[in-house]
Amino acid sequence: MNPAKPGASPRDSVAPTAFARVSKLLAERGLCSRREADRYIERGQVFVDGVRITELGTRAASDARITLDKVARQTQTRQVTILLHKPVGFVSGQPEPGYEPAITLIRRENQWQDAKHPQQRAFDPRHLQGLAPAGRLDIDSTGLLVLTQDGRVARQLIGEDSGVEKEYLVRVSGRIAHDGLACLRHGLTLDGKKLKPAQVDWQNADQLRFILREGKKRQIRRMCELVGLSVTGLKRIRIGQIRLAQLPPGRWRYLRAEERF
């Protein structure tokens, strides 16, 4: 710590308060996404230390008390999160020539009714508004895909500081390098950056189980290639505490109120 200048008061040596955009602070605190924050600010639904703000770009102290009004909070409770068993051949995000986006499967006739939880909410076309995938799943992969209207869920699953586990069953062919399994667990580099440690184990002679805490583009396929393997099938079976379980391919259901990632 640098000593205070002669004659300076203790107040002068205190670090200045940091300021940031209110939308950024709302997102960092997990209250909503930055996009949602901008909408709430424009509608006058955000208060900083009890004062309503309406100007985009408004900045506040990092320790300011920031709240949403009752209407905004009610809006959040109506937002839905959907669990889809994405089949091969559908893209998880933006449509590609000749392929449909997975969101086109979210139709009334594709909703899955779980016999163990018969009282599920009914499909409402308004639930498609602002619905977006929280993460990617390759066109040639299948398994659990999360789509949500809720920026808090999206940030939890794909935010920069997300540590939510994602579990995969991966069928492979080829001959793995002698230290391949150890490298898959920790030691590989993609796009010039070291990968986070992963849990990787053989399930049988041609199938591996991966548990990752990150999600680079085609990460598992590229990891396998680095140790001499080719992926012939990939299925995501879990995100956090939510499992694919008995959800059939091409079908979807709502995340229940008591479920948490």
Sine and cosine of phi, psi and omega as CSV:
sin_phi,cos_phi,sin_psi,cos_psi,sin_omega,cos_omega
0.00,0.00,0.72,-0.69,0.03,-1.00
-0.96,0.26,0.70,-0.71,0.01,-1.00
-0.92,0.39,0.48,-0.88,0.03,-1.00
-0.92,0.38,0.51,-0.86,0.02,-1.00
-0.93,0.36,0.51,-0.86,0.02,-1.00
-0.82,0.57,0.73,-0.68,0.05,-1.00
1.00,0.07,-0.12,0.99,-0.01,-1.00
-0.99,0.17,0.57,-0.82,0.05,-1.00
-0.99,0.17,0.34,-0.94,0.05,-1.00
-0.83,0.56,-0.53,0.85,-0.01,-1.00
-0.88,0.48,-0.57,0.82,-0.04,-1.00
-0.92,0.39,-0.42,0.91,-0.07,-1.00
-1.00,0.01,-0.08,1.00,0.02,-1.00
-0.98,0.22,0.71,-0.71,-0.01,-1.00
-0.88,0.47,0.65,-0.76,0.00,-1.00
-0.90,0.43,0.51,-0.86,0.01,-1.00
-0.93,0.37,0.71,-0.70,0.02,-1.00
-0.98,0.17,0.61,-0.79,0.04,-1.00
-0.85,-0.53,0.52,-0.86,0.03,-1.00
-0.48,-0.88,0.25,-0.97,0.05,-1.00
-0.87,0.48,0.63,-0.78,0.01,-1.00
-0.88,0.48,-0.61,0.79,0.01,-1.00
-0.88,0.47,-0.61,0.79,0.03,-1.00
-0.93,0.38,-0.67,0.74,0.00,-1.00
-0.91,0.43,-0.65,0.76,0.04,-1.00
-0.87,0.50,-0.69,0.72,-0.01,-1.00
-0.92,0.39,-0.68,0.73,-0.02,-1.00
-0.89,0.46,-0.51,0.86,0.00,-1.00
-1.00,0.05,0.01,1.00,0.06,-1.00
0.97,0.26,0.32,0.95,-0.02,-1.00
-0.99,0.15,-0.44,0.90,0.03,-1.00
-0.06,-1.00,0.05,-1.00,0.09,-1.00
-0.99,0.13,0.23,-0.97,0.02,-1.00
-0.91,0.42,-0.60,0.80,0.03,-1.00
-0.90,0.44,-0.70,0.71,0.05,-1.00
-0.89,0.45,-0.64,0.77,0.00,-1.00
-0.85,0.53,-0.69,0.73,0.02,-1.00
-0.87,0.49,-0.64,0.77,0.02,-1.00
-0.91,0.41,-0.70,0.72,0.00,-1.00
-0.89,0.45,-0.64,0.77,0.01,-1.00
-0.90,0.45,-0.72,0.69,0.01,-1.00
-0.86,0.50,-0.53,0.85,-0.01,-1.00
-1.00,0.05,0.01,1.00,0.00,-1.00
0.95,0.30,0.52,0.85,-0.08,-1.00
-0.96,-0.26,0.24,0.97,-0.02,-1.00
-0.85,-0.53,0.68,-0.73,0.02,-1.00
-0.85,-0.53,0.71,-0.70,0.09,-1.00
-0.91,-0.41,0.90,-0.43,-0.07,-1.00
0.76,0.64,0.66,0.75,0.07,-1.00
1.00,0.09,-0.05,1.00,-0.03,-1.00
-0.96,-0.26,0.80,-0.59,0.01,-1.00
-0.93,0.37,0.69,-0.72,0.07,-1.00
-0.87,-0.49,0.51,-0.86,-0.03,-1.00
-0.70,-0.72,-0.06,1.00,-0.06,-1.00
-0.99,-0.13,0.84,-0.55,0.10,-1.00
-0.89,0.45,0.62,-0.79,-0.01,-1.00
1.00,0.00,-0.03,1.00,0.05,-1.00
-0.86,0.52,0.70,-0.72,-0.01,-1.00
-0.95,-0.32,0.44,-0.90,0.00,-1.00
-0.57,-0.82,0.32,-0.95,0.05,-1.00
-0.90,0.43,0.55,-0.84,-0.06,-1.00
-0.89,0.46,-0.37,0.93,0.01,-1.00
-0.97,-0.23,0.24,0.97,-0.01,-1.00
-0.92,0.40,0.46,-0.89,0.08,-1.00
-1.00,0.05,0.91,-0.41,-0.06,-1.00
-0.87,-0.49,0.79,-0.62,-0.05,-1.00
-0.71,-0.71,0.37,-0.93,0.12,-0.99
-0.98,-0.21,0.53,-0.85,0.02,-1.00
-0.97,0.22,0.08,-1.00,-0.11,-0.99
-0.87,0.49,-0.65,0.76,-0.04,-1.00
-0.90,0.44,-0.68,0.74,0.02,-1.00
-0.90,0.43,-0.66,0.75,0.01,-1.00
-0.91,0.42,-0.61,0.79,0.05,-1.00
-0.91,0.41,-0.61,0.79,0.06,-1.00
-0.86,0.51,-0.67,0.74,-0.01,-1.00
-0.90,0.43,-0.60,0.80,-0.02,-1.00
-0.93,0.37,-0.37,0.93,0.01,-1.00
-1.00,0.02,-0.19,0.98,-0.01,-1.00
-0.94,0.34,0.60,-0.80,-0.08,-1.00
-0.92,-0.39,0.41,-0.91,0.17,-0.99
-0.81,-0.58,0.72,-0.69,-0.12,-0.99
-0.88,-0.47,0.68,-0.74,0.07,-1.00
-0.96,-0.28,0.84,-0.54,-0.04,-1.00
-0.86,-0.51,0.67,-0.74,0.19,-0.98
-1.00,-0.02,0.99,-0.10,-0.07,-1.00
-0.96,0.28,0.80,-0.59,0.08,-1.00
-0.99,0.15,0.24,-0.97,0.15,-0.99
-0.89,0.46,0.59,-0.81,0.06,-1.00
0.98,-0.19,-0.15,0.99,0.07,-1.00
-0.94,-0.33,0.65,-0.76,0.05,-1.00
-1.00,0.02,0.57,-0.82,-0.07,-1.00
-0.98,0.20,-0.46,0.89,-0.06,-1.00
-0.88,-0.47,-0.88,-0.47,-0.05,-1.00
-0.91,0.41,0.65,-0.76,0.00,-1.00
-0.89,0.45,0.56,-0.83,0.06,-1.00
-0.89,-0.45,0.44,-0.90,-0.03,-1.00
-0.80,0.60,0.82,-0.57,0.04,-1.00
1.00,0.09,-0.03,1.00,-0.03,-1.00
-0.75,-0.66,0.54,-0.84,0.00,-1.00
-0.99,-0.11,0.54,-0.84,0.11,-0.99
-0.96,0.27,0.50,-0.86,-0.07,-1.00
-0.87,0.49,-0.44,0.90,-0.05,-1.00
-0.89,0.46,-0.36,0.93,0.02,-1.00
-0.93,0.37,-0.24,0.97,0.04,-1.00
-0.99,0.14,-0.21,0.98,-0.02,-1.00
-0.99,0.15,0.99,0.10,0.01,-1.00
-0.75,-0.66,0.35,-0.94,-0.04,-1.00
-0.82,0.57,-0.69,0.72,-0.09,-1.00
-0.95,0.33,-0.25,0.97,0.00,-1.00
-0.99,-0.13,-0.04,1.00,0.00,-1.00
-0.92,0.38,0.73,-0.68,-0.02,-1.00
-1.00,-0.08,0.75,-0.67,0.04,-1.00
-0.98,-0.21,0.95,-0.33,0.00,-1.00
-0.98,0.22,0.87,-0.50,-0.04,-1.00
-0.88,0.48,-0.46,0.89,0.00,-1.00
-0.97,0.23,-0.33,0.94,-0.01,-1.00
-0.72,-0.69,0.95,0.30,-0.14,-0.99
-0.93,0.38,-0.44,0.90,-0.05,-1.00
-1.00,0.00,0.99,0.15,0.02,-1.00
-0.95,-0.30,0.45,-0.89,0.03,-1.00
-0.93,0.37,0.50,-0.87,-0.01,-1.00
-0.99,0.15,0.52,-0.86,0.02,-1.00
-0.89,0.45,0.68,-0.74,0.06,-1.00
-0.76,-0.65,0.83,-0.56,-0.01,-1.00
-0.81,0.58,-0.41,0.91,0.02,-1.00
-0.92,0.40,-0.31,0.95,0.02,-1.00
-0.95,0.32,-0.18,0.98,0.06,-1.00
-0.99,0.12,-0.29,0.96,-0.04,-1.00
-0.95,0.32,0.85,-0.52,0.00,-1.00
0.96,0.28,0.15,0.99,0.02,-1.00
-0.97,0.25,0.78,-0.62,-0.06,-1.00
-0.58,-0.82,0.50,-0.87,0.02,-1.00
-0.93,0.37,0.69,-0.72,0.08,-1.00
-0.98,-0.19,0.97,0.26,-0.07,-1.00
0.87,-0.49,0.18,-0.98,-0.06,-1.00
-0.90,-0.43,0.38,-0.92,0.15,-0.99
-0.56,-0.83,0.87,-0.50,-0.13,-0.99
-0.81,0.58,0.41,-0.91,-0.02,-1.00
-0.87,0.50,-0.52,0.86,-0.01,-1.00
-0.99,-0.16,0.34,0.94,0.08,-1.00
-0.88,-0.47,0.34,-0.94,0.00,-1.00
-0.77,-0.64,0.15,-0.99,0.08,-1.00
0.86,-0.51,-0.35,-0.94,-0.17,-0.99
-0.96,0.29,0.83,-0.55,0.08,-1.00
-0.80,-0.60,0.75,-0.67,0.00,-1.00
-0.98,-0.22,0.77,-0.64,0.12,-0.99
-0.85,-0.52,0.67,-0.74,-0.11,-0.99
-0.55,-0.84,0.46,-0.89,0.18,-0.98
-1.00,-0.08,-0.17,0.98,-0.18,-0.98
-0.99,-0.13,0.92,-0.38,-0.01,-1.00
-0.89,0.46,-0.44,0.90,0.03,-1.00
-0.91,0.41,-0.64,0.77,0.03,-1.00
-0.93,0.38,-0.71,0.71,0.00,-1.00
-0.86,0.51,-0.68,0.73,-0.02,-1.00
-0.92,0.40,-0.61,0.79,0.01,-1.00
-0.89,0.46,-0.60,0.80,-0.10,-1.00
-1.00,0.00,-0.56,0.83,-0.11,-0.99
-0.78,-0.63,0.14,0.99,0.06,-1.00
-0.91,0.41,0.32,-0.95,-0.05,-1.00
-0.84,0.54,-0.53,0.85,-0.04,-1.00
-0.99,-0.17,0.26,0.96,-0.01,-1.00
-0.93,0.37,0.70,-0.71,0.08,-1.00
-0.82,-0.57,0.37,0.93,-0.03,-1.00
-0.93,0.37,0.76,-0.66,0.00,-1.00
-0.96,0.29,0.56,-0.83,0.12,-0.99
-0.77,-0.64,0.80,-0.61,-0.11,-0.99
-0.93,-0.37,0.67,-0.74,-0.08,-1.00
-0.72,-0.70,0.55,-0.84,0.24,-0.97
-0.96,-0.27,0.80,-0.60,-0.17,-0.99
-0.79,-0.61,0.89,-0.46,0.05,-1.00
-1.00,-0.01,0.72,-0.69,-0.11,-0.99
-0.73,-0.69,0.32,-0.95,0.14,-0.99
-0.72,-0.69,0.26,-0.97,-0.01,-1.00
0.96,-0.27,-0.06,-1.00,-0.04,-1.00
-0.91,-0.42,0.89,-0.45,-0.06,-1.00
-0.96,0.28,0.59,-0.81,0.05,-1.00
-0.86,0.50,0.41,-0.91,-0.11,-0.99
-0.86,0.50,-0.53,0.85,0.04,-1.00
-0.95,-0.31,0.36,0.93,-0.13,-0.99
-0.88,0.48,-0.68,0.73,-0.05,-1.00
-0.90,0.43,-0.67,0.74,0.03,-1.00
-0.89,0.45,-0.63,0.78,0.02,-1.00
-0.92,0.39,-0.64,0.77,0.04,-1.00
-0.88,0.47,-0.59,0.81,-0.02,-1.00
-0.95,0.31,-0.60,0.80,0.04,-1.00
-0.15,-0.99,0.75,-0.67,0.07,-1.00
0.73,-0.68,-0.19,0.98,-0.01,-1.00
-1.00,0.05,0.42,-0.91,0.01,-1.00
-0.80,-0.60,0.72,-0.70,0.08,-1.00
-0.77,-0.63,0.68,-0.74,0.03,-1.00
0.81,0.58,0.56,0.83,0.06,-1.00
0.98,0.19,0.11,0.99,-0.01,-1.00
-0.81,-0.58,0.64,-0.77,0.03,-1.00
-0.94,0.35,0.67,-0.74,0.03,-1.00
-0.98,0.19,0.47,-0.88,0.07,-1.00
-0.93,0.36,0.42,-0.91,0.06,-1.00
-0.83,0.55,0.60,-0.80,-0.01,-1.00
-0.78,-0.63,0.41,-0.91,0.14,-0.99
-0.99,-0.12,0.86,-0.51,-0.03,-1.00
-0.68,-0.73,0.79,-0.61,-0.02,-1.00
-0.58,-0.82,0.48,-0.88,0.11,-0.99
-0.97,0.25,0.73,-0.68,0.10,-0.99
-1.00,-0.09,-0.57,0.82,0.11,-0.99
-0.34,-0.94,-0.24,-0.97,-0.14,-0.99
-0.89,0.46,-0.44,0.90,-0.05,-1.00
-0.74,-0.67,0.37,0.93,0.00,-1.00
-0.67,-0.74,0.75,-0.66,0.05,-1.00
-0.94,-0.34,0.45,-0.90,0.14,-0.99
-0.92,-0.40,0.83,-0.56,0.03,-1.00
-0.94,-0.35,0.65,-0.76,0.21,-0.98
-0.79,-0.61,0.90,-0.43,-0.07,-1.00
-0.90,-0.43,0.38,-0.93,0.11,-0.99
-0.86,-0.51,0.37,0.93,0.07,-1.00
-0.49,-0.87,0.13,-0.99,-0.08,-1.00
-0.49,-0.87,0.93,0.36,0.08,-1.00
-0.96,0.29,0.36,-0.93,-0.05,-1.00
-0.86,0.51,0.82,-0.58,0.01,-1.00
0.77,0.64,0.63,0.78,-0.14,-0.99
-0.87,0.49,-0.76,0.64,-0.08,-1.00
-0.91,0.41,-0.66,0.75,0.02,-1.00
-0.88,0.48,-0.68,0.73,-0.01,-1.00
-0.94,0.34,-0.61,0.79,0.06,-1.00
-0.87,0.49,-0.71,0.70,-0.03,-1.00
-0.90,0.44,-0.65,0.76,0.02,-1.00
-0.86,0.51,-0.59,0.81,-0.02,-1.00
-0.92,0.40,-0.34,0.94,0.00,-1.00
-0.91,-0.41,0.29,0.96,0.12,-0.99
1.00,-0.05,0.19,0.98,-0.03,-1.00
-0.93,-0.36,0.45,-0.89,0.12,-0.99
-0.90,-0.44,0.71,-0.70,0.02,-1.00
-1.00,0.10,0.82,-0.58,0.03,-1.00
-0.95,-0.30,-0.16,0.99,0.05,-1.00
-0.21,-0.98,0.65,-0.76,-0.04,-1.00
-0.62,-0.79,0.77,-0.64,-0.03,-1.00
-0.69,-0.72,0.82,-0.57,0.07,-1.00
-1.00,0.02,0.82,-0.57,-0.10,-0.99
-0.92,-0.40,-0.13,0.99,-0.02,-1.00
-0.38,-0.93,0.62,-0.79,0.19,-0.98
-0.77,-0.64,0.91,-0.41,-0.07,-1.00
0.87,0.49,-0.82,-0.57,0.00,-1.00
-1.00,-0.07,-0.02,1.00,-0.07,-1.00
-1.00,-0.10,0.84,-0.55,-0.02,-1.00
-0.97,-0.26,0.48,-0.88,0.08,-1.00
-0.90,0.44,-0.65,0.76,0.06,-1.00
0.79,0.62,-0.79,-0.61,-0.12,-0.99
-1.00,-0.05,0.12,0.99,-0.01,-1.00
-0.88,0.47,0.87,-0.49,-0.08,-1.00
-0.96,0.27,0.41,-0.91,0.05,-1.00
-0.84,0.54,0.69,-0.73,0.02,-1.00
0.99,0.14,-0.05,1.00,-0.01,-1.00
-0.95,-0.31,0.29,-0.96,-0.06,-1.00
-0.59,-0.81,0.29,-0.96,0.10,-0.99
-0.51,-0.86,0.28,-0.96,0.07,-1.00
-0.99,0.16,0.58,-0.81,0.18,-0.98
-0.92,0.39,0.79,-0.61,-0.05,-1.00
-0.98,0.21,0.39,-0.92,-0.10,-0.99
-0.86,0.51,-0.55,0.84,-0.06,-1.00
-1.00,0.08,-0.10,1.00,-0.06,-1.00
-1.00,0.05,0.61,-0.79,0.04,-1.00
-0.70,-0.72,0.59,-0.81,0.08,-1.00
-0.97,0.23,0.00,0.00,0.00,0.00
